[in-house]
Protein backbone atom coordinates (compact mmCIF):
# COMPACT_ATOMS: atom_id res chain seq x y z
CA UNK A 1 0.00 0.00 0.00
CA UNK A 2 1.25 3.48 -0.83
CA UNK A 3 2.27 5.23 2.44
CA UNK A 4 0.09 8.22 1.51
CA UNK A 5 -3.07 6.08 1.56
CA UNK A 6 -3.64 5.85 5.35
CA UNK A 7 -2.98 9.58 5.84
CA UNK A 8 -5.38 10.52 3.05
CA UNK A 9 -7.95 8.07 4.40
CA UNK A 10 -7.74 9.50 7.93
CA UNK A 11 -8.07 13.01 6.54
CA UNK A 12 -11.18 12.18 4.53
CA UNK A 13 -12.68 10.35 7.54
CA UNK A 14 -12.18 13.44 9.70
CA UNK A 15 -13.55 15.73 6.99
CA UNK A 16 -16.69 13.65 6.57
CA UNK A 17 -17.16 13.32 10.35
CA UNK A 18 -17.03 17.09 10.84
CA UNK A 19 -19.22 17.82 7.83
CA UNK A 20 -21.91 15.34 8.92
CA UNK A 21 -21.88 16.63 12.50
CA UNK A 22 -22.41 20.13 11.11
CA UNK A 23 -25.63 18.92 9.50
CA UNK A 24 -26.60 17.31 12.83
CA UNK A 25 -26.09 20.63 14.65
CA UNK A 26 -28.24 22.34 12.01
CA UNK A 27 -31.07 19.83 12.48
CA UNK A 28 -30.94 20.14 16.28
CA UNK A 29 -31.22 23.92 16.35
CA UNK A 30 -33.23 24.72 13.21
CA UNK A 31 -36.67 24.70 14.93
CA UNK A 32 -35.53 27.10 17.65
CA UNK A 33 -33.62 29.42 15.31
CA UNK A 34 -36.43 29.52 12.76
CA UNK A 35 -38.93 30.61 15.43
CA UNK A 36 -36.48 33.32 16.60
CA UNK A 37 -36.21 34.52 13.01
CA UNK A 38 -39.98 34.89 12.79
CA UNK A 39 -40.61 31.80 10.69
CA UNK A 40 -43.72 29.75 11.60
CA UNK A 41 -43.07 26.26 12.96
CA UNK A 42 -45.14 24.83 10.13
CA UNK A 43 -42.43 25.94 7.69
CA UNK A 44 -39.58 23.98 9.30
CA UNK A 45 -40.15 20.68 7.51
CA UNK A 46 -40.58 22.53 4.23
CA UNK A 47 -37.24 24.27 4.81
CA UNK A 48 -35.68 20.82 5.16
CA UNK A 49 -37.42 19.69 1.97
CA UNK A 50 -35.99 22.74 0.21
CA UNK A 51 -32.51 21.95 1.62
CA UNK A 52 -32.64 18.47 0.11
CA UNK A 53 -33.93 19.78 -3.21
CA UNK A 54 -30.97 22.16 -3.33
CA UNK A 55 -28.66 19.20 -2.64
CA UNK A 56 -30.31 17.20 -5.43
CA UNK A 57 -29.40 19.92 -7.92
CA UNK A 58 -26.19 21.33 -6.44
CA UNK A 59 -24.49 17.99 -5.74
CA UNK A 60 -24.74 16.89 -9.35
CA UNK A 61 -23.70 20.29 -10.71
CA UNK A 62 -20.81 20.53 -8.25
CA UNK A 63 -19.62 17.05 -9.20
CA UNK A 64 -19.72 17.84 -12.91
CA UNK A 65 -17.97 21.15 -12.29
CA UNK A 66 -15.28 19.36 -10.28
CA UNK A 67 -14.54 17.16 -13.32
CA UNK A 68 -13.74 20.26 -15.36
CA UNK A 69 -11.70 21.99 -12.65
CA UNK A 70 -9.61 18.89 -11.95
CA UNK A 71 -8.19 18.84 -15.46
CA UNK A 72 -5.44 21.09 -14.06
CA UNK A 73 -3.82 19.44 -11.04
CA UNK A 74 -3.88 21.64 -7.97
CA UNK A 75 -6.81 23.81 -9.05
CA UNK A 76 -9.74 21.95 -7.50
CA UNK A 77 -8.62 21.58 -3.86
CA UNK A 78 -7.97 25.29 -3.14
CA UNK A 79 -11.20 26.32 -4.87
CA UNK A 80 -13.19 23.81 -2.84
CA UNK A 81 -11.54 25.18 0.30
CA UNK A 82 -12.60 28.73 -0.60
CA UNK A 83 -16.18 27.66 -1.26
CA UNK A 84 -16.19 25.80 2.04
CA UNK A 85 -14.90 28.88 3.83
CA UNK A 86 -17.91 30.80 2.48
CA UNK A 87 -20.15 27.91 3.56
CA UNK A 88 -18.69 27.94 7.07
CA UNK A 89 -19.20 31.70 7.34
CA UNK A 90 -22.86 31.40 6.32
CA UNK A 91 -23.34 28.59 8.84
CA UNK A 92 -21.59 30.58 11.59
CA UNK A 93 -23.91 33.55 11.04
CA UNK A 94 -27.17 31.59 11.31
CA UNK A 95 -27.58 31.76 15.11
CA UNK A 96 -26.56 35.44 15.08
CA UNK A 97 -29.02 36.31 12.32
CA UNK A 98 -31.99 34.51 13.87
CA UNK A 99 -32.58 37.03 16.73
CA UNK A 100 -32.81 39.83 14.17
CA UNK A 101 -36.25 38.40 13.29
CA UNK A 102 -35.65 38.70 9.55
CA UNK A 103 -36.99 35.57 7.81
CA UNK A 104 -35.46 36.58 4.47
CA UNK A 105 -31.99 37.01 5.97
CA UNK A 106 -32.19 33.69 7.79
CA UNK A 107 -33.49 31.80 4.77
CA UNK A 108 -30.91 33.48 2.53
CA UNK A 109 -28.06 32.36 4.79
CA UNK A 110 -29.55 28.87 4.95
CA UNK A 111 -29.72 28.69 1.16
CA UNK A 112 -26.14 29.97 0.81
CA UNK A 113 -24.87 27.40 3.31
CA UNK A 114 -26.76 24.54 1.65
CA UNK A 115 -25.52 25.36 -1.86
CA UNK A 116 -21.90 25.90 -0.88
CA UNK A 117 -21.75 22.86 1.42
CA UNK A 118 -22.16 20.69 -1.69
CA UNK A 119 -18.45 21.34 -2.22
CA UNK A 120 -17.75 18.75 0.49
CA UNK A 121 -20.02 16.01 -0.82
CA UNK A 122 -19.18 14.73 -4.32
CA UNK A 123 -15.82 16.47 -5.07
CA UNK A 124 -13.70 14.71 -2.39
CA UNK A 125 -14.86 11.33 -3.66
CA UNK A 126 -14.17 12.48 -7.19
CA UNK A 127 -10.55 13.09 -6.16
CA UNK A 128 -10.34 9.54 -4.80
CA UNK A 129 -11.83 8.09 -7.98
CA UNK A 130 -9.63 10.17 -10.26
CA UNK A 131 -6.23 9.71 -8.63
CA UNK A 132 -6.19 6.77 -6.22
CA UNK A 133 -5.01 3.40 -7.46
CA UNK A 134 -7.68 0.72 -7.78
CA UNK A 135 -6.29 -1.14 -4.76
CA UNK A 136 -6.23 1.99 -2.60
CA UNK A 137 -9.72 3.26 -3.44
CA UNK A 138 -11.57 0.81 -1.14
CA UNK A 139 -9.31 1.70 1.79
CA UNK A 140 -9.72 5.47 1.41
CA UNK A 141 -13.44 5.21 0.66
CA UNK A 142 -13.93 2.92 3.64
CA UNK A 143 -12.28 5.42 5.97
CA UNK A 144 -14.35 8.24 4.46
CA UNK A 145 -17.50 6.23 5.19
CA UNK A 146 -16.25 5.36 8.67
CA UNK A 147 -16.32 9.08 9.47
CA UNK A 148 -19.91 9.20 8.20
CA UNK A 149 -20.87 6.20 10.34
CA UNK A 150 -19.27 7.61 13.49
CA UNK A 151 -21.22 10.83 12.99
CA UNK A 152 -24.44 8.84 12.63
CA UNK A 153 -23.72 6.98 15.87
CA UNK A 154 -22.91 10.18 17.76
CA UNK A 155 -25.95 12.11 16.50
CA UNK A 156 -28.53 10.85 19.06
CA UNK A 157 -26.20 11.64 21.97
CA UNK A 158 -25.33 15.02 20.49
CA UNK A 159 -29.03 15.82 20.21
CA UNK A 160 -29.54 15.14 23.91
CA UNK A 161 -26.41 17.05 24.95
CA UNK A 162 -27.02 20.18 22.85
CA UNK A 163 -30.78 20.66 22.70
CA UNK A 164 -30.89 23.13 25.63
CA UNK A 165 -27.60 24.97 24.98
CA UNK A 166 -26.90 28.30 23.32
CA UNK A 167 -26.71 27.64 19.57
CA UNK A 168 -23.86 30.06 18.91
CA UNK A 169 -21.08 27.93 20.41
CA UNK A 170 -21.93 24.66 18.55
CA UNK A 171 -22.35 26.58 15.30
CA UNK A 172 -19.04 28.36 15.80
CA UNK A 173 -17.17 25.15 16.66
CA UNK A 174 -18.70 23.29 13.71
CA UNK A 175 -17.96 26.13 11.28
CA UNK A 176 -14.34 26.60 12.34
CA UNK A 177 -13.66 22.85 12.41
CA UNK A 178 -15.01 22.26 8.90
CA UNK A 179 -13.22 25.33 7.51
CA UNK A 180 -9.87 24.21 8.96
CA UNK A 181 -10.32 20.64 7.73
CA UNK A 182 -11.42 21.75 4.26
CA UNK A 183 -8.37 23.98 3.92
CA UNK A 184 -6.26 20.83 3.59
CA UNK A 185 -8.12 19.75 0.43
CA UNK A 186 -5.36 21.30 -1.67
CA UNK A 187 -2.83 19.08 0.11
CA UNK A 188 -5.09 16.05 -0.42
CA UNK A 189 -5.42 16.75 -4.14
CA UNK A 190 -1.68 17.25 -4.65
CA UNK A 191 -0.81 14.18 -2.58
CA UNK A 192 -3.25 11.95 -4.45
CA UNK A 193 -2.11 13.27 -7.81
CA UNK A 194 1.58 12.80 -6.94
CA UNK A 195 0.96 9.22 -5.82
CA UNK A 196 -1.34 8.38 -8.74
CA UNK A 197 -0.27 5.29 -10.68
CA UNK A 198 0.42 5.27 -14.38
CA UNK A 199 -2.71 5.22 -16.51
CA UNK A 200 -4.68 2.10 -15.67
CA UNK A 201 -6.35 -0.11 -18.23
CA UNK A 202 -9.89 1.22 -18.77
CA UNK A 203 -12.27 -0.87 -16.69
CA UNK A 204 -15.33 -2.57 -18.13
CA UNK A 205 -18.48 -0.61 -17.23
CA UNK A 206 -21.18 -3.22 -16.74
CA UNK A 207 -24.20 -0.89 -16.66
CA UNK A 208 -25.09 2.69 -17.57
CA UNK A 209 -24.79 5.47 -14.98
CA UNK A 210 -28.53 6.18 -15.20
CA UNK A 211 -29.42 2.60 -14.29
CA UNK A 212 -26.94 2.60 -11.43
CA UNK A 213 -28.44 5.81 -10.04
CA UNK A 214 -31.91 4.27 -10.12
CA UNK A 215 -30.58 1.40 -8.00
CA UNK A 216 -29.06 3.89 -5.55
CA UNK A 217 -32.31 5.88 -5.33
CA UNK A 218 -34.30 2.75 -4.44
CA UNK A 219 -31.80 1.61 -1.83
CA UNK A 220 -31.55 5.10 -0.33
CA UNK A 221 -35.32 5.40 -0.03
CA UNK A 222 -35.37 2.06 1.77
CA UNK A 223 -32.74 3.31 4.20
CA UNK A 224 -34.52 6.61 4.83
CA UNK A 225 -37.86 5.00 5.61
CA UNK A 226 -36.35 2.23 7.72
CA UNK A 227 -34.06 4.32 9.91
CA UNK A 228 -36.05 7.55 10.21
CA UNK A 229 -39.64 6.30 10.18
CA UNK A 230 -39.71 2.62 11.13
CA UNK A 231 -36.90 2.05 13.62
CA UNK A 232 -38.24 4.10 16.54
CA UNK A 233 -41.72 2.49 16.51
CA UNK A 234 -40.07 -0.94 16.41
CA UNK A 235 -38.03 -0.16 19.52
CA UNK A 236 -41.05 1.37 21.28
CA UNK A 237 -42.65 -2.09 21.28
CA UNK A 238 -40.09 -3.07 23.94
CA UNK A 239 -38.80 0.10 25.66
CA UNK A 240 -40.06 3.55 26.71
CA UNK A 241 -39.29 6.57 24.56
CA UNK A 242 -36.52 7.85 26.84
CA UNK A 243 -34.37 4.83 25.95
CA UNK A 244 -34.42 5.43 22.19
CA UNK A 245 -31.24 7.52 22.41
CA UNK A 246 -29.30 4.45 23.57
CA UNK A 247 -30.80 2.07 21.00
CA UNK A 248 -30.96 4.03 17.75
CA UNK A 249 -27.14 3.95 17.29
CA UNK A 250 -27.28 0.13 16.99
CA UNK A 251 -27.79 0.58 13.25
CA UNK A 252 -24.60 2.65 13.02
CA UNK A 253 -22.70 0.15 15.16
CA UNK A 254 -23.41 -2.42 12.44
CA UNK A 255 -22.44 0.12 9.79
CA UNK A 256 -19.05 0.84 11.37
CA UNK A 257 -18.25 -2.78 12.25
CA UNK A 258 -18.72 -3.72 8.59
CA UNK A 259 -16.10 -1.29 7.25
CA UNK A 260 -12.97 -3.44 7.58
CA UNK A 261 -14.55 -6.69 6.29
CA UNK A 262 -16.09 -4.76 3.39
CA UNK A 263 -12.70 -3.37 2.40
CA UNK A 264 -11.46 -6.94 1.95
CA UNK A 265 -14.66 -8.25 0.35
CA UNK A 266 -14.86 -5.48 -2.23
CA UNK A 267 -11.24 -6.06 -3.21
CA UNK A 268 -12.02 -9.73 -3.78
CA UNK A 269 -15.51 -9.70 -5.28
CA UNK A 270 -15.87 -6.21 -6.73
CA UNK A 271 -18.27 -3.36 -6.07
CA UNK A 272 -21.27 -4.61 -8.03
CA UNK A 273 -21.43 -8.04 -6.41
CA UNK A 274 -21.20 -6.49 -2.95
CA UNK A 275 -23.85 -3.92 -3.90
CA UNK A 276 -26.22 -6.72 -4.93
CA UNK A 277 -25.42 -8.72 -1.78
CA UNK A 278 -25.87 -5.65 0.42
CA UNK A 279 -29.30 -4.79 -0.95
CA UNK A 280 -30.47 -8.40 -0.61
CA UNK A 281 -29.13 -8.73 2.94
CA UNK A 282 -30.65 -5.39 3.86
CA UNK A 283 -34.04 -6.45 2.52
CA UNK A 284 -33.96 -9.55 4.70
CA UNK A 285 -32.86 -7.61 7.82
CA UNK A 286 -35.48 -4.87 7.56
CA UNK A 287 -38.17 -7.42 6.70
CA UNK A 288 -37.37 -9.32 9.90
CA UNK A 289 -37.05 -6.28 12.19
CA UNK A 290 -40.81 -5.47 12.49
CA UNK A 291 -41.46 -9.11 13.43
CA UNK A 292 -38.69 -9.42 16.04
CA UNK A 293 -40.02 -11.16 19.16
CA UNK A 294 -37.61 -9.55 21.64
CA UNK A 295 -35.46 -6.47 22.05
CA UNK A 296 -32.30 -8.55 21.59
CA UNK A 297 -33.39 -9.92 18.22
CA UNK A 298 -34.53 -6.45 17.11
CA UNK A 299 -31.13 -4.98 17.99
CA UNK A 300 -29.46 -7.81 16.06
CA UNK A 301 -31.68 -7.08 13.04
CA UNK A 302 -30.81 -3.37 13.27
CA UNK A 303 -27.09 -4.14 13.44
CA UNK A 304 -27.47 -6.42 10.41
CA UNK A 305 -29.38 -3.70 8.55
CA UNK A 306 -26.63 -1.21 9.37
CA UNK A 307 -23.98 -3.57 8.04
CA UNK A 308 -26.04 -4.07 4.88
CA UNK A 309 -26.38 -0.32 4.39
CA UNK A 310 -22.60 -0.01 4.82
CA UNK A 311 -22.18 -2.58 2.02
CA UNK A 312 -24.57 -0.62 -0.18
CA UNK A 313 -22.89 2.74 0.46
CA UNK A 314 -19.32 1.42 0.26
CA UNK A 315 -19.86 -0.47 -2.97
CA UNK A 316 -22.01 2.28 -4.48
CA UNK A 317 -19.20 4.81 -4.08
CA UNK A 318 -16.74 2.41 -5.67
CA UNK A 319 -19.18 1.66 -8.47
CA UNK A 320 -19.71 5.37 -9.13
CA UNK A 321 -15.95 5.91 -9.36
CA UNK A 322 -15.62 3.00 -11.79
CA UNK A 323 -18.55 4.09 -13.96
CA UNK A 324 -17.17 7.62 -14.10
CA UNK A 325 -13.63 6.68 -15.11
CA UNK A 326 -12.05 8.49 -16.68
CA UNK A 327 -13.06 12.14 -16.67
CA UNK A 328 -16.62 11.75 -15.31
CA UNK A 329 -15.90 10.72 -11.74
CA UNK A 330 -17.49 13.91 -10.41
CA UNK A 331 -20.55 13.50 -12.60
CA UNK A 332 -21.12 9.95 -11.35
CA UNK A 333 -20.43 10.62 -7.66
CA UNK A 334 -22.42 13.86 -7.83
CA UNK A 335 -25.34 11.92 -9.26
CA UNK A 336 -25.02 9.41 -6.43
CA UNK A 337 -25.22 12.15 -3.81
CA UNK A 338 -28.18 13.67 -5.65
CA UNK A 339 -30.04 10.37 -5.38
CA UNK A 340 -29.27 10.17 -1.66
CA UNK A 341 -30.64 13.69 -1.22
CA UNK A 342 -33.68 12.85 -3.36
CA UNK A 343 -34.51 9.91 -1.09
CA UNK A 344 -34.12 12.12 2.00
CA UNK A 345 -36.41 14.70 0.42
CA UNK A 346 -39.11 12.08 -0.20
CA UNK A 347 -38.89 10.93 3.42
CA UNK A 348 -39.27 14.49 4.75
CA UNK A 349 -42.16 15.07 2.35
CA UNK A 350 -43.93 12.06 3.83
CA UNK A 351 -43.64 13.67 7.25
CA UNK A 352 -44.46 17.21 6.09
CA UNK A 353 -47.65 16.04 4.38
CA UNK A 354 -48.42 13.72 7.35
CA UNK A 355 -48.83 10.77 5.01
CA UNK A 356 -46.76 8.73 7.46
CA UNK A 357 -49.62 9.18 9.95
CA UNK A 358 -52.22 7.79 7.58
CA UNK A 359 -53.50 4.51 9.03
CA UNK A 360 -53.84 2.96 5.59
CA UNK A 361 -50.22 3.74 4.70
CA UNK A 362 -48.52 2.88 7.99
CA UNK A 363 -48.61 -0.86 7.30
CA UNK A 364 -47.23 -0.27 3.81
CA UNK A 365 -44.44 1.93 5.23
CA UNK A 366 -43.45 -0.93 7.55
CA UNK A 367 -42.55 -3.11 4.58
CA UNK A 368 -41.53 -0.38 2.12
CA UNK A 369 -37.80 -0.54 3.10
CA UNK A 370 -37.63 -4.27 2.33
CA UNK A 371 -39.51 -3.73 -0.93
CA UNK A 372 -37.17 -0.90 -1.98
CA UNK A 373 -34.00 -2.85 -1.18
CA UNK A 374 -35.29 -5.99 -2.88
CA UNK A 375 -36.30 -3.94 -5.94
CA UNK A 376 -32.83 -2.36 -6.00
CA UNK A 377 -31.22 -5.81 -5.94
CA UNK A 378 -33.44 -7.14 -8.73
CA UNK A 379 -32.91 -4.05 -10.89
CA UNK A 380 -29.15 -4.23 -10.41
CA UNK A 381 -29.00 -7.91 -11.32
CA UNK A 382 -31.12 -7.31 -14.42
CA UNK A 383 -28.89 -4.42 -15.52
CA UNK A 384 -25.74 -6.45 -14.93
CA UNK A 385 -27.20 -9.34 -16.93
CA UNK A 386 -28.10 -6.99 -19.78
CA UNK A 387 -24.60 -5.52 -19.64
CA UNK A 388 -23.01 -8.97 -19.96
CA UNK A 389 -25.28 -9.80 -22.88
CA UNK A 390 -24.23 -6.61 -24.71
CA UNK A 391 -20.52 -6.93 -23.93
N, C-alpha and C positions, 0 to 999 in steps of 0.2 A: 504494500500500500504506500502511495506517495505520502511523505511526512506532512504535507500541507493538508491532507484530507481531514484528520481529526480536528485540527485547529479551525478549519473552515466549517466543519460540521458543528462544533461547539458554538461558534459565532452565530450560525444560522439558527441553532436551537434557542440561544439567548434572545436573538432578534424576534423570533416568532413568539416566544414566551412573553416578552414585554409588549409586543403589539397586541396579542390576544388579551392580556390583562388590561390593556387600555380600553378595549371594547367592553370588558366586564365592568370596569369603573364607570363607563358611560351608561351602561344599562342600569347599574345600581342607582345612579343619581339623576338620571333623566326625568323621572316623574316629579321629583322635588324641584329641580331647576326649571322645568317647563312651567310649573305653577308659579314660581317666583317671577318668571318672565312674562306672565300674563296669558299663558296658553292654557286653554281648557284641558282638563284631564282626559276628556274624550278624544283629544287629538294625539295622545302619546303613542298609541299603537299605530296610528297612521303615519306618524313621524318615522317610526321604525320600518314600516312598509316602504316609505320613501327612501330611507337609508339603503335598504336592500336593493331597491330598483336602481339607485345610483350605482351601487356596486355591480349590478348586472351589466350595466353599460360601461362604466369606467374601467372595470377589471379587464374586460376584453380589449377596449381601446388602449389601455395602458400596456397590456401585453404586446399588442401589435406594434405600438410605438417603440417599445423596448427592443423589438427585433431590429428596427431601423437604426436606433441609436447605437446598438451594440456592434454595428459594422465597423466602427472605429474603436479599438480597444482603449479602455480608460475613460470613455465619454459617459457611459451609462451610470456607473456607480456614483460619481460626484453629482450628477443631475438628480438622481434619485434621492441623494442625501439632502439636496437643496429643497426639493419638493416636500420631503419628510419634515424638514425644519419648518416650513410653512404650515404643514399639517399639525405639528406639535404646538405651534403658536396659536393656531385657531382652537385647538383642544384646550390649551392652557387658559384661554380667555373665556371659555364657556361659563364657568362658575362666577366669574367677575361680571359678565354681561347680564346674567340672569336677573340680579337685583335691580337692574335699570328698568325692568318692566317694559322692554321693547321686544315684542315677539319677532319682528322682522330682523332685528340685529341677532337675536339668538338663533333663529332658523337659518340666517345667512351664514353664521359661523359654523353651525352644524353641517350645512351643505358643503362649505369649504373644507372642513375637516374630513367629511366622508369621501369627497372626490379625491383629495390629495392623499388620503391614507391608502388608496389603491396602489400607490407606488411601492408599498411593502407587501403586496399580495403576490401577484404573478411574476414581476420582474426578478426577484431573488431566485425563484425556481428556474426561470429562464436562463439565468447565469449558470446554474448547475447543469441544466440540460445542454447548454451550448459548449461549455468548456471542460466539464469533468469527464474523466474516462468512464467507460461503461461499467467497469468494476467498482469505481468509487461512487457513482451516482446513488446506488442504494444506501450506502453508508451515510452520505451527507443528507440525503432526503429523509432517512430514518431519524437522524438527529434533529432535523428541522421539525419533523412531525412529533418527536418526543417533547419538544418545547410546547407545541400545540396541546398535547395531551396533558402535560403538567399544568398548563393554564386551565384546562377544563376541570381537572381534579381540584385545583385550588379555588375555583370560582364560588362554590357554595359557601366555603368558609370565609372567603373575602366578603361575600354579601352580608353575612352575619356580622363580621367585624367592622364593616364600614358604614352600614346603613344609617347609623345615628351620628356620624361624624361630620365635621365641616368639609364640604366638597372641595374646597380650594387646595388643601394639602394633597389629597390623592391625585387630583388632576395635575398639579404641579409636578409631583414625583413621576407620574406616568409620562407626562410630556417630555420632561428632561431626560428620563431614562431612554425613551424611544429615540429622541433626537441624537443623544450621544452614541447609541448603538448603531443607528442608521448612518452616522458619519463615517463609519468604517466600511461602508459598502464599496467605496473606491478601492480600499485595500483588498477586499474580497474579490472584486472583479480582476484586479491586476494579478493577484495570487493565483486565481483559477486559470487565467489566460496564460500565465507563465508556465504553469504546470500542465497545461493541456497537452494531450498526446498528439502525435502526428495524425493527420486526417484518417478517421476510421472508415472501414468499408460501410457504405450506406446500408442501413438495416432494412429488412423487409417490413413493410407496413401492412399488417394483416386486415385492417379495416379503415374506413374513412373517418376523418376527425368528427364529422357530424354524427355518425352512428355512435362513436365512442362517447360524445357529449350527451347523447340521449340516454345511454347507460348510466352515466354519472348522475344525470338529473333524477332518474328513477331511484337510484340508490340513495342519493342525498335526501330526497323527499321521505324515503323510508326512515332514514336516521332522524330527520327533524321531527316526524310524528312520534316515533318511538321514544326518543329521549325527552322531548319537551312536552308532549301531550299524554303519553301513555305510561311512562315510568312512575311518576308520582302516584297516580291512582292505584297502580299495582302494589306499590309499597304500602299504601294506606290501608290495604286489606289486612296488614299484619302489625303495623306500628302507628302511633299517633303522629300528627303532622310535625311536631317539634323534633322528631328524629330523622326527618327527610334529609337534613343537612349532612348527617353522617352516612347515609346510605346512597344518595345520588352519585357520589364519586366512584361507586363500584364499577360503573361502566368505564370510567376513565382509567381505573386500575387495570382492567382487562386490556384497554387500548395501549397503555404504556408497557405492560408486561409482554405484549406481542411484538414490540419493536425489534429486539435482537433476533428472535427466531425468524421474523419476516425478512430481515436483511439477508439471512442465509438462504431462506426458501426462495426468495425472488431471484437471487443469483443462480440458483439451481434450476428452477422451473420457469422463470420468466414472469413478466408483469401480467400478461393476459390470463395465464392459467391461475395465478393467485387471485386476480380480480374476480374470475368466475367462481373460484372456491370460496372467496370471502363473501360474495353476495349470497351464495347457496347456504353457507354456514350461518350467516346473519339471518336469513329467512327462517331457518330452523330455530335459532335461539329466540328470536322475537315472537315466533309462533308459540313457543313453549311458555314464555314468560307469563302471559295472562292466565295460564292454567296451572302455574306452580302451586303446589299444595302446602308449602311452608316458606318461611322467610329465607332459610338457607338455600333452598333450591331456586328461589327467585334471584337471590344475589348471584348464585352460580350462573344463571341464565343471563343476567345483566353483564357479568364479567365476560362471558362467552360472546355476547353481542358486541361488547366493546372491542374485543380482540378481532372480531369479524370486521367491524368498521375500520379498525387499524389496517387490516389487510386490504380493504377496499380503497382507503385513502392512499396508502403507501404505493400500492400497485397502480392506482389511477394516475398519480403524479409521474411515476416512471413511464407509464404508457403514453401520457401526454408529451413527455420529453422525446420519446421515441417517434411518435407520430409527427412531431414538429421538426425533427431533424431533416435537413439542416436549414437554418434560416427562418423557421416558423415556430421555434420553441415558445416564444412569447405569445404568439397567437393561440397555440394549443393550450398552454397553461392558463392564459387569460380566459379562454373559453371555459376551462374547467372551473375556475373560480367563479365565473359568471353563473354556471349551473348550480354551484353550491349556494350562491346568493339567491338565485331564483327559487330554489327549494325552501330556503329560510323565509323568503317573502311570502310564499304560499302558506307556510305554517302560520305566520303572523296574521295573514289575511283571514285564515280560519278563525283565529281568536278575535280579531277586530270585528268580524261580521257575526261572531257568536255562533257560527255553525258547529263549532266543537261542543256546544251545549245542547244541540238538537238531539233529542232522545233517539230519533230514527237513525242519526248518523254516528252516534257514539259507539255502537256495536261495530259498525263498519270501520271506524277509526282504530278500533282495537286490533283489527287484522290487516289494516292498510299497510303498515310497515313490512310485514311478511310478504304481502302481495307485491309491493314495490320492489323488494330485494329479489324475490323470485322472478319477477318480470325482467329485472335488469340482467339476471343470470341467463335467462332464456334468450333475451335479445342479443347479449354478447356472444353466446354460443352460436346463434344463427348467423351473426355477422362474421364471426371467425370462420365458420363453415363456408359461407359465401366467398370470403377472401381466399380460402384455400382452393376453392373450385375455379376462381378466376386467375390464380397465380400462374 
